[in-house]
């Protein structure tokens, strides 16, 4: 950096000007006086590296234990799911056998009633059976509403 012709200081010379105390031999920076006495006690620098290492090892051990416990939990859940699946299969087979048995009993009962002579009904009970059949007949289903003809109210274009 250079001085301008008018004696102005520019660049690094302006930023790092030397003061009078630096020229007196005190070195760079400011000089601080010791008011407590000539003896200055320097505290030893404590590092946290051993403490951090111990904490890291403890956390790593805890993490390893967590992984092992999760593995055990997953294995036990897998076993429970397999047991539930086997129970479900057994229950389904039992229900299927029960339905087959009910169907076989109903067929046997229908065969025994088919072999029995028909019962003649009196005229009064015939009208009751006729009314009962009318009540059992389902109503015809209504066709679904045609929604293609109706516009969506939110999509109606209003123009002036």
Number of C-alpha atoms within 10 A of each C-alpha: 9 11 12 9 7 6 8 10 15 12 10 10 13 12 9 8 10 12 11 9 13 14 10 8 8 11 10 11 10 10 10 6 8 9 6 7 7 8 7 8 6 6 6 6 6 6 8 8 9 9 9 11 11 11 12 12 11 12 12 12 12 12 12 12 12 12 12 12 12 12 12 12 12 12 12 12 12 12 12 12 12 12 12 12 12 12 12 12 12 12 12 12 12 12 12 12 12 12 12 12 12 12 12 12 12 12 12 12 11 11 11 10 11 10 8 8 7 8 6 7 8 8 8 8 10 12 11 11 11 10 11 11 10 10 10 8 8 7 7 6 6 6 6 6 8 7 8 7 7 8 9 9 7 6 7 8 6 5 4 2
